Every structure is written in structure tokens, then in C-alpha cells.
């Protein structure tokens, strides 16, 4: 189980979350719905270990997230371009983590040629799909999806969610899905949490 225990997050002197206790079980899809500026993205970063909370803890099976090595909690960020080194190809960045199958690349409409390009040479949608594949490493147990399809056209949104949900079901992945779209959360989540 992935859980926040007595979590406080203060950013720039402003309390975003206080004494938050929330958990996600394997295979469960928890939606988080709140207005813009509420701190949802920051909460996702804390759940993934990208940012430390002001107080409290994030635990995976009652243990702190690993400080080094691969973390089985992976964040797919709203702005994936910020997570790629601009001087390395997207394929090199992906290869640092794992080598996905040609089938998975095809399911997400990733032409292998894109993996020879640098982040600035691919579209935002293509980079978002590469970031998703990177997070789907076989060691991943929990995915945090932060507005990952908000900037894509409806057909690509549907394609990406089909792949994510199939992967989650096949692998019993727990998910935290952060979105401004209540309709999306109602459709794909086991439960939706609104602070």
C-alpha cells in the first residue's frame, strides 16, 4: 500500500496540505480532484519522492520510499519536457530505465525513430508518451498521473488511457490520477477524492 501519513506540505510559506492521511492499494485507481492552485501537482511530487513533505511521511508497504536506486512509485508529470536532459536523445533517457517492447511502443504510437531524436525535436504529445513508457518500467508498482492527457486531442487521450488502464489491470498497478476533469476521474478511477 502507498500512503501519506500525517502529511503537511508548506510551499513559499503557504500551507497546501495539512495532516493529510490518504492511501492507495495495489490495483486501486484514486482520483484527486481540486481547483487549480490547490497543490495537487505538489502532492503528486511528494507521493513520488520528488519533493520532501514539510512534516509527516509517504510510505510504501509501511517503509519510506527508497532514497537511491529505482523507485517503484513513478510520476508521469504534466510537463514531461522538464524531466528530459535536452542534450540526450529520448531513447537514451528511456534506455537508462528499461527497454520497452516494440509492441508497447506501437500501442502508444511511438515510432522507434523518435527515440533517436532529442527532446526539442519531438512534439509535446510524443514526449508525453515517451515519459509514460519510461514510467511503465516492470519494477513500477504505483503510477502517479498528473494531468497527463490534458493537452492532447481527444483521440490520443482515449488511446493513452486505454493503454494505461490495460497495463494497470494486467500488473495490478495502484494509481493516483490528478485531473481537472471530474468526468475523466469518474470514468477511470475506483474512487475520487476531493479535499
C-alpha positions in Angstrom: 0.0 0.0 0.0 1.1 3.6 -0.8 0.1 6.0 1.9 0.5 9.5 3.2 0.6 9.7 6.9 0.0 13.0 8.8 1.4 14.8 5.7 2.0 18.6 5.8 3.1 20.4 2.7 4.0 24.1 3.0 5.3 25.9 0.0 6.5 29.5 0.0 5.1 29.9 3.5 1.6 28.8 2.4 0.2 25.6 3.8 -1.1 23.5 0.9 -1.9 20.3 2.8 -2.2 19.7 6.5 -2.4 16.4 8.4 -3.3 14.5 5.2 -3.9 10.8 5.6 -4.7 9.0 2.4 -3.8 5.6 0.9 -3.9 3.7 -2.3 -3.9 -0.1 -2.5 -2.4 -2.2 -5.3 -4.8 -2.2 -8.3 -6.8 0.8 -7.0 -7.1 4.0 -9.0 -7.6 7.0 -6.8 -8.6 10.3 -8.5 -7.7 13.6 -6.9 -9.9 16.5 -7.9 -9.4 20.1 -6.7 -9.3 23.6 -8.2 -6.2 25.0 -9.9 -3.6 26.2 -7.5 -4.7 23.9 -4.7 -1.4 22.0 -4.6 -2.3 18.8 -6.5 0.9 18.7 -8.5 3.0 19.3 -5.4 1.2 16.5 -3.7 1.9 14.2 -6.6 5.6 15.1 -6.4 5.7 14.3 -2.7 4.0 11.0 -3.3 6.6 10.1 -5.8 9.5 11.2 -3.6 10.5 14.1 -5.9 9.9 16.6 -3.1 10.0 16.2 0.7 7.0 17.0 2.8 7.2 19.6 5.5 6.0 17.0 8.0 4.7 13.5 8.0 5.7 10.8 5.6 5.0 8.8 2.5 5.2 5.1 3.0 5.3 2.1 0.6 4.3 -1.0 2.5 5.0 0.8 5.7 8.5 1.7 4.7 9.9 5.1 3.4 10.4 5.4 -0.3 13.9 4.4 -1.4 16.4 7.3 -1.3 18.5 5.8 -4.0 18.0 3.4 -7.0 14.8 2.8 -8.8 11.7 4.0 -7.0 8.6 1.7 -7.6 6.4 4.8 -7.4 6.6 6.7 -10.7 5.3 10.2 -11.5 4.2 11.0 -15.0 4.4 14.8 -14.9 2.1 17.3 -16.5 5.2 18.9 -18.2 7.4 16.0 -19.2 9.8 18.2 -21.1 11.2 19.3 -17.7 12.3 15.7 -16.9 14.4 15.1 -20.0 18.0 16.1 -20.5 18.0 18.3 -23.6 21.4 17.1 -24.6 20.5 13.4 -24.7 18.2 11.6 -27.1 14.8 10.4 -25.8 15.9 6.8 -26.5 19.0 7.3 -24.2 16.8 8.6 -21.5 14.4 5.7 -21.8 17.3 3.2 -22.0 18.6 4.5 -18.7 15.5 2.9 -17.1 14.4 0.0 -19.3 13.9 -1.3 -22.8 10.2 -1.4 -23.7 8.8 -3.9 -26.2 8.1 -2.9 -29.8 4.5 -3.8 -29.1 4.2 -1.2 -26.3 5.9 1.4 -28.4 3.3 0.7 -31.2 0.4 0.8 -28.8 1.3 4.3 -27.9 2.0 5.3 -31.5 5.7 5.8 -30.8 7.8 5.4 -34.0 11.2 4.0 -32.9 12.8 6.7 -35.0 11.6 9.2 -32.3 14.0 7.6 -29.9 16.9 8.8 -32.0 15.8 12.4 -31.5 16.5 15.0 -28.8 13.6 16.2 -26.7 13.3 19.5 -28.6 12.9 17.6 -31.8 9.7 15.8 -30.9 6.2 17.2 -30.2 4.8 17.7 -26.7 2.4 14.8 -27.2 5.2 12.5 -28.4 7.3 13.4 -25.4 4.4 12.8 -23.1 4.0 9.3 -24.5 7.7 8.6 -24.1 7.5 9.8 -20.5 4.6 7.4 -19.9 6.6 4.4 -21.3 9.6 5.4 -19.1 7.3 5.2 -16.1 5.9 1.8 -17.1 9.2 0.1 -16.2 8.4 -3.5 -15.0 9.6 -2.6 -11.5 6.9 0.1 -11.1 4.1 -0.7 -8.7 2.4 2.7 -8.4 1.8 5.4 -11.1 1.0 9.0 -10.4 -0.5 10.6 -13.4 -0.6 14.4 -13.2 -2.9 15.9 -16.0 -1.0 13.7 -18.4 -3.5 14.0 -21.3 -4.9 17.5 -20.7 -3.0 19.0 -23.7 -3.7 16.2 -26.2 -6.5 15.8 -28.7 -9.5 13.5 -27.7 -8.4 10.6 -29.9 -4.9 10.5 -28.4 -6.3 10.9 -24.9 -8.5 7.9 -25.4 -5.6 5.8 -26.8 -3.3 6.7 -23.9 -5.9 5.9 -21.3 -6.7 2.5 -22.9 -3.0 1.6 -22.7 -2.6 2.9 -19.1 -5.7 1.1 -17.8 -4.8 -2.2 -19.5 -1.3 -2.0 -18.0 -2.7 -1.2 -14.6 -5.1 -4.1 -14.7 -2.6 -6.6 -16.1 0.1 -5.6 -13.5 -2.2 -4.7 -10.6 -0.7 -1.2 -10.5 -2.0 1.3 -8.0 -2.6 4.7 -9.4 -3.1 8.3 -8.3 -4.7 10.3 -11.1 -4.7 14.0 -10.8 -7.0 15.9 -13.1 -9.2 19.0 -13.5 -11.7 16.8 -15.4 -14.2 15.3 -13.0 -15.7 13.4 -15.9 -12.4 11.7 -16.6 -11.8 10.8 -13.0 -15.4 9.4 -12.7 -14.7 7.2 -15.7 -11.3 5.8 -14.9 -11.0 5.8 -11.1 -12.1 3.4 -8.4 -12.8 6.4 -6.2 -12.4 10.1 -6.4 -11.1 12.2 -3.5 -11.9 15.9 -3.2 -10.3 17.8 -0.3 
